[in-house]
Amino acid sequence: MIPGYGGPMSDLPYAPSRIRALPSWLLGRAAARGHRLVADALAAEGMRMMHHAVLSAVAELGPVSQAELGRTLGIDPKDMVALVNDLQRDGLVTRTPDPGDRRKNAVEISADGRRRLRRTQRLGDRANAELTAALTPAEREQLIALLTRIALPGE
């Protein structure tokens, strides 16, 4: 086997040892694996990651205007419309006129949305447990603390 290559069953391409030692490369590989695990887990519930992110935000912030939701999540307004349309079509959120501004709609999670969110959160938790299975509980906590300092400086 070539050092730095995952072998015949791996989807990892060869990377020189100098590259494999870089935190940026390792973070990228870990992120790609985590993304794949979570995406596959959510797919079991018929949900994509962006839909899950929007549903989670609506549950936490709602009722919230669609525009505010897009700004908060950093999602383009056209994309947000499509995401909310999908979630509404599936009965996971509702849109009602915003009492403070009738020109806007307030997006709120439905009872079905709350049930689906609980299931997808459990699936996401299992995927993240699989991602960090090689670590002890203390190492998982340390990893989260270190990644938070890198990814969210100042928090």
Sequence and secondary structure as in RCSB ss.txt:
>XXXX:A:sequence
MIPGYGGPMSDLPYAPSRIRALPSWLLGRAAARGHRLVADALAAEGMRMMHHAVLSAVAELGPVSQAELGRTLGI
DPKDMVALVNDLQRDGLVTRTPDPGDRRKNAVEISADGRRRLRRTQRLGDRANAELTAALTPAEREQLIALLTRI
ALPGE
>XXXX:A:secstr
  TT   TT       HHHHT HHHHHHHHHHHHHHHHHHHHHTTT  HHHHHHHHHHHHH SEEHHHHHHHHT 
 HHHHHHHHHHHHHTTSEEEEEETTEEEEEEEEE HHHHHHHHHHHHHHHHHHHHHTTTS HHHHHHHHHHHHHH
HSTT 
